[in-house]
Amino acid sequence: MTLDLGTVPSIAGESAIRIRDILRRCHGAFREDWLSRKFRYSECQAHEIAKAMESAGFVRWDRERERRDNSPFPWYSVTDAGDDITRASAARRIRRKTATAALMEFMKRVQRVNASPEYLYSVKRIAVFGSFLERRERIGDVDVAVDLKSRVEFDKNHKWVEIFRQHAWSSGRNFSTFDEEIFWPRREVLLTLKSRKRSISIESWFSFVEMEKPKNFRYKVLFGDVNEVRCELARARRERRMESSGNTPTCVAEDFDCSGSWAPVR
């Protein structure tokens, strides 16, 4: 869900974009002296910024981690509100008519990808969520979750690796690493779907399922099985609750009640 960065106030004299950069680079947690080393703040500035982010609710003082590491500097962990900042967009809000047109064109590209065997991945599921489903004229990015499925079987002999690499080489692009070659078929589809449209924000299906969601979270399945998605979200929510309570999820999918999950928008 994309937050409008324009609504985020400055923190300790630093812009919202700067705060977003800090939260993105810390990977969920940071030690106060990391701010000094990474962003060249003085110790006093680093302390002021960390405390200001804590007051804003973007991070929390992680005393447990501090004690566990016997750290001479305070540790801070990013909160759900801080996670929202990492996904915030600095792009201007767009009219609903523009967003609707962008989404329609996006779905046409989905159809083209699925109809074309030249792509090694097809689109399995699409869900839209975030501000697009709210009742207002101007909204942020159109947030879409995309689930891709390989058209090539991941066989035990790893023949798929050579197929993927050959596909990457035939694209005419330059790749500096083996991983770039392997991930190109997937990235190719995502780039095609994105089509350089700033109004479309693509989220991985894993992130969509696993991210913490507010009680008023809404989504709409544009492509795929609605009931399957509802059950997957319910299962992920229950697993998060069990993990947060210190229990290890051991139940199977059939143990989850899908009726209590967030209802999709019809």
HELIX and SHEET records of a PDB file:
HELIX    1   1 LEU A    5  THR A    7  5                                   3    
HELIX    2   2 ALA A   16  ARG A   25  1                                  10    
HELIX    3   3 GLU A   32  PHE A   39  1                                   8    
HELIX    4   4 GLU A   43  ALA A   56  1                                  14    
HELIX    5   5 ARG A   63  ARG A   68  1                                   6    
HELIX    6   6 ASP A   80  THR A   86  1                                   7    
HELIX    7   7 ARG A   96  ALA A  115  1                                  20    
HELIX    8   8 GLY A  130  LEU A  133  5                                   4    
HELIX    9   9 LYS A  159  SER A  170  1                                  12    
HELIX   10  10 PHE A  178  LYS A  194  1                                  17    
HELIX   11  11 TRP A  205  GLU A  210  1                                   6    
HELIX   12  12 VAL A  226  SER A  244  1                                  19    
HELIX   13  13 ALA A  253  ASP A  255  5                                   3    
HELIX   14  14 CYS A  258  GLY A  260  5                                   3    
SHEET    1   A 3 ALA A  29  ARG A  31  0                                        
SHEET    2   A 3 TRP A  75  VAL A  78 -1                                        
SHEET    3   A 3 VAL A  59  TRP A  61 -1                                        
SHEET    1   B 2 ILE A  94  ARG A  95  0                                        
SHEET    2   B 2 ARG A 138  ILE A 139 -1                                        
SHEET    1   C 4 ILE A 200  SER A 204  0                                        
SHEET    2   C 4 VAL A 142  SER A 150  1                                        
SHEET    3   C 4 TYR A 121  PHE A 129 -1                                        
SHEET    4   C 4 TYR A 219  PHE A 223 -1                                        
END                                                                             
